[in-house]
Amino acid sequence: MGEIEQAKIIRIARENGEEIAPQPVDLAQRVRELRLARGWTLEQAARSVGLARSTLSKIENGLMSPTYEALKKLAEGLEISVPQLFTPPAAGQVTGRMAVTKMGEGQAHITTTYEHELLASPLRTKKMLPYRARIRARSVEEFNGWVRHDGEEFLLVLTGVVKLFTEFYEPVELKRGDSAYYDATMGHNLISVSPEDASVLWVTSLS
């Protein structure tokens, strides 16, 4: 971003009474962190902010200096102000946010092995991703290899009996009330071993 556009951002921030850090943060890193904090893929983020996936990818990799119009789209899609794109989050800041999800009102996401119900979905910026899941899989052969992703994960069995397979540990059987906490970058799969589909609560960290 050029000095003229940067100065324009700072001027707008001051007119709005917002504080801007003396040294603006790296925009590419900031945009990537904001996207990951929401648990969005590049495709999901691109749809939300109204930019092409390739454009967003170039911005995140520092290969493109976005126009002011693109910055406004990013800010609106991320539900923040434009100056906040250049301002690191304040340490220890109290947000007072809360989201309530009534039974059956979560955002559904169905795969061949799991039926996910995303919880607190209206809350865009989260440090953890909570979701309820119905476990349809009955064998690890139903998965296309290991499931693995960034962060750490907490699992609590709500109904039925499941078996947790991990890359570095022996499989463990878990029944209602049992839980597990593990590194989600380690390969893992979960199957139901009860006659009915089991249900679990999963909470995944996004940092």
Disulfide bonds with the S-S distance in Angstrom:
none
